[in-house]
Amino acid sequence: MALDQSFVGRSYPPTDPYEVGREKIREFAVAVGDANPAYADPEAAKALGHPDVLAPPTFVFAITFKAAGLVIEDPQLGLDYSRVVHGDQKFAYTRPVYAGDRLTVTSTIENIKSLAGNDILDIRGEVHDAAGEHVVTAWTKLVARAAEPAAEGA
Amino acid sequence: MTAKIAYADVEVGTELPAQTFPVTRATLVRYAGASGDFNPIHWNEKFAVEVGLPDVIAHGMFTMAEAIRVVTDWAGDPAAVVEYGVRFTKPVVVPNDDKGATIEVSAKVAALLDDQQVRVDLLAKSGDQKVLGMSRAVVRLA
């Protein structure tokens, strides 16, 4: 069933702050095999002009995607998550995410399309720090496949 | 922000050093824990096959994280990345053997922009499949 177009433009309340930990950043960097010292060593990060270790560029997805759960699980929207694959992902950074940041995410439904029986949902997550300053915007395109077997996407 | 590559030293067509990233089942389990994405298609073969996949597949976000390393290693400071976007075109299939799969990433400067910025286009393949499409980063150089 096609998703209700009237949800386009709907924003969800900001999430509770997520506090970014040095060890969580380190764990993520190890998981992607990235030995860049700016992710693990505060002194190396400071040598590049940063206040503390920074997170790899895609780290923030864990936070924005959790926030997008408000949209995905909105019973009024009625998305069939068991059929959803991740279509596109984009980030635009005002600054990197740093250890010690307390980040909130405000999710907005940017677009809903129905294409060949697939529902395509674009969610924008605006990430702000404790001072209310913009850090990064994440755009996530989700595709709920039509009810036939398929094996595209990841 | 302290990129080690100068804007003046690159031109359209400048190639970044390509890299190959291995991915095994163990890699995916570790990434699941670090990212909080425990979708069973990334570690449970039985489940993956039941939902129509050929086998366990890598997290799209894992592939996205690997691909940008070609840019961050080149630029030196990861904060040089001001925009980064991809389309997930094909899954990276990860068999349950000692070798797993590999993700091969190449990249080149595709456009010179204002404000010391360049657009870098990335190509990510696994085997003979292109796994990321429209894969682009905007990078601020020194």
Interface residues (C-beta under 8 A of the other chain):
Chain A: K24 E27 F28 V30 A31 V32 G33 D34 N36 A38 Y39 A47 L48 G49 H50 L54 P56 P57 T58 F61 A62 F65 K66 V85 H86 G87 D88 Q89 K90 F91 A92 Y93 R95 P96 W139 P149 A150 A151 E152 G153 A154
Chain B: M1 T2 F21 T27 R30 Y31 G33 A34 S35 G36 D37 G52 L53 P54 I57 A58 H59 G60 M61 F62 T63 M64 A65 E66 I68 R69 T72 D73 G76 D77 P78 A79 V81 V82 E83 Y84 G85 V86 R87 F88 T89 K90 P91 V92 V131 M134
